Structure formats: structure tokens, C-alpha cells
Amino acid sequence: MLVVNNKPCPIGIGGIILKSGTNNVSTQEWDERAKGRYKKAIEGMAKEGHIDILDKREKLTIDLVKKTYDLDLLREWEADPAHKGPLKGAIREQLALADLDVVGEDKEI
């Protein structure tokens, strides 16, 4: 499942760290927390707009791509043959932007 952290800082929920932007989270791990002792906290964060909880089957949009900084998730989307045209271009553009921010690697600009 995808969880979008709309805050500029990471959020921790029962051992799951949500970086700013779109995060790929194991459905099983998320369900354990959302139905357990973190239920009220998760509901409150969603109600206040701090997080958006999305099903992976939801249609991928350019707006969602622009909120994604996870290189692995972006590469997964890029490899999907169903993503074409402007969406594929947005994925590649975001990959290039996210790749520039990788710490410890020398990148030519």
C-alpha cells in the first residue's frame, strides 16, 4: 500500500518510518498498526491531512509521482509497461531529481 506523508518531516508509526512524500508500506505491517494500538493516531493524522492512505491499485497520477522520493518505488513504476506518455516522463523526471539528492554519490550536473 502507499502512504503519502504530507508533512516536511518524517513520521514514525509503530516502527514504520514515513519519509516526506509517497512511501511504499507492507499492507500486513500497516494493517497491524492501523487495527491495533495506533488506530486513533493514524485516523487523526489522516483526518487532519498529515497522511493519505492509498491502495496500490489506485491509478497513478503525475501529482502522486511528484510527491515521491523513493528511488526503488520510482524505478518500479518506470519499469511498468502500463505507464506511458506524460506519466512515464514525470516518473523519469522525478527519478532524475531524486537521484541528484542521493548522499555520498558524486553526480555531475
C-alpha positions in Angstrom: 0.0 0.0 0.0 1.1 3.6 -0.5 1.1 6.1 2.3 1.7 9.8 1.5 3.3 11.8 4.2 2.2 15.4 3.5 4.5 16.9 6.2 8.0 18.1 5.5 9.5 15.8 8.2 9.4 12.0 8.8 6.6 10.5 10.8 7.1 7.3 12.9 4.1 5.0 13.5 4.9 1.9 15.5 8.3 1.3 13.8 7.2 2.3 10.3 9.0 5.5 9.3 7.2 7.6 6.7 9.5 9.9 4.9 8.1 13.0 3.3 6.2 12.2 0.1 5.0 8.8 -1.1 6.0 5.7 0.9 5.6 2.0 -0.1 4.5 0.1 3.0 3.7 -3.6 3.5 0.0 -4.0 3.8 0.4 -6.5 6.6 2.6 -4.2 8.6 0.3 -1.3 8.1 -2.9 -3.3 9.0 -1.2 -4.5 12.2 -0.7 -0.9 13.3 -3.9 0.6 11.9 -6.1 -2.0 13.6 -4.0 -2.1 16.8 -2.9 0.5 19.3 -2.0 3.1 16.6 -5.5 3.2 15.2 -6.6 6.5 16.7 -3.3 8.2 15.8 -3.5 7.1 12.2 -7.1 8.1 11.9 -6.2 11.5 13.4 -3.3 12.1 11.0 -5.4 11.1 8.1 -8.3 13.3 9.2 -6.0 16.3 9.6 -4.4 15.7 6.2 -0.9 14.8 7.5 -1.1 11.4 5.7 -3.0 10.0 2.8 -3.6 6.2 2.7 -3.8 4.8 -0.9 -4.4 1.4 -2.3 -1.7 0.3 -4.8 -4.4 -0.4 -7.3 -5.4 3.2 -7.4 -4.5 5.0 -10.7 -1.0 6.5 -10.6 -1.1 10.2 -11.3 1.6 12.8 -12.2 0.8 14.6 -8.9 1.5 11.5 -6.9 4.7 10.9 -8.8 5.9 14.4 -7.9 5.4 13.6 -4.2 7.6 10.5 -4.5 11.3 10.5 -3.5 11.7 6.7 -3.0 14.1 5.6 -5.8 13.0 2.0 -5.6 9.3 2.8 -6.0 10.0 5.2 -8.8 12.1 2.5 -10.6 9.3 0.0 -10.1 6.8 2.5 -11.7 9.2 3.2 -14.6 9.5 -0.5 -15.4 5.7 -0.9 -15.6 4.7 -1.0 -19.2 1.3 0.4 -18.4 2.8 3.7 -17.5 3.3 5.7 -20.8 3.4 9.2 -22.2 3.4 12.1 -19.8 3.2 9.8 -16.8 6.3 8.0 -17.9 8.0 11.3 -18.5 7.0 12.5 -15.0 8.4 9.3 -13.5 11.7 9.8 -15.3 11.9 13.4 -14.3 11.3 12.6 -10.7 13.9 9.8 -10.8 16.4 12.3 -12.1 15.6 14.8 -9.4 15.5 12.2 -6.6 18.8 10.7 -7.8 20.5 14.1 -7.5 19.8 14.1 -3.8 21.5 10.7 -3.0 24.0 11.4 -0.3 27.5 10.0 -0.8 27.4 9.8 -4.6 29.2 12.3 -6.9 26.8 13.5 -9.5 27.6 15.7 -12.5 25.1 18.5 -13.0 
